[in-house]
Amino acid sequence: MRHRPPKGKAPPWLEGKRTGRPKGSRSHQKDWDNMIWGYENRLKSDAHPPNKSAWIWWHFAHYFPNQVEDFLVRYGKI
């Protein structure tokens, strides 16, 4: 029969070990990179986006450059 510790308490073999989400896994840097790529390449008609998200941000920055620039400036990305 398996050991079932009380709710909220780790089993003895996991005491002192970190479990759960690794540090830095909730980073959104790749999303910011797509936004910045779209903004920087908004004037190129032959741009080849690296992924679908960058493609969406490229279209958004192409048609609404002032709003995208304001957004990136507000969050300190450019």
C-alpha positions in Angstrom: 0.0 0.0 0.0 1.3 3.4 -0.9 2.0 6.1 1.6 -0.6 8.9 1.6 0.5 11.9 3.5 -2.0 14.3 5.0 -3.3 17.0 2.6 -0.9 19.8 2.1 2.1 17.9 3.4 4.8 16.4 1.1 5.7 12.7 1.2 8.9 11.9 3.1 10.9 11.2 -0.1 10.1 14.7 -1.4 10.9 16.7 1.7 13.3 19.5 0.9 13.0 19.1 -2.8 11.3 21.6 -5.0 8.3 20.3 -6.9 6.1 22.0 -9.4 6.8 24.6 -12.1 10.4 25.3 -12.8 11.7 28.8 -12.2 11.4 31.0 -15.3 8.8 28.9 -17.0 6.2 31.6 -16.8 8.4 34.0 -18.7 6.7 35.9 -21.5 9.9 37.0 -23.3 9.1 35.0 -26.5 5.8 36.8 -26.7 7.5 40.2 -26.4 10.0 39.1 -29.1 7.2 38.4 -31.5 5.7 41.9 -30.8 9.0 43.6 -31.3 9.7 41.6 -34.5 6.3 42.6 -35.9 6.9 46.3 -35.1 10.4 46.4 -36.5 9.4 44.7 -39.8 6.1 46.4 -40.3 7.3 48.4 -43.3 8.6 45.4 -45.2 6.1 43.9 -47.6 8.2 40.8 -48.1 8.8 40.0 -44.4 8.8 36.3 -43.4 7.6 36.0 -39.8 9.2 33.2 -37.7 5.9 32.0 -36.4 2.1 32.7 -36.4 2.2 35.0 -33.4 4.8 37.2 -35.1 2.7 37.2 -38.3 -0.3 38.5 -36.3 1.7 41.2 -34.6 3.2 42.2 -38.0 -0.3 42.8 -39.4 -1.3 44.7 -36.3 1.8 46.9 -36.4 1.4 47.4 -40.2 -2.1 48.8 -39.9 -1.9 50.4 -36.4 1.8 51.5 -36.0 1.1 54.3 -33.6 -0.9 52.1 -31.2 1.7 49.3 -31.2 4.5 51.8 -30.7 2.7 53.4 -27.7 2.1 50.0 -26.2 5.7 48.9 -26.5 7.0 52.3 -25.2 4.6 52.1 -22.2 6.0 48.7 -21.2 9.6 49.8 -21.9 10.3 47.4 -24.7 11.5 50.0 -27.2 
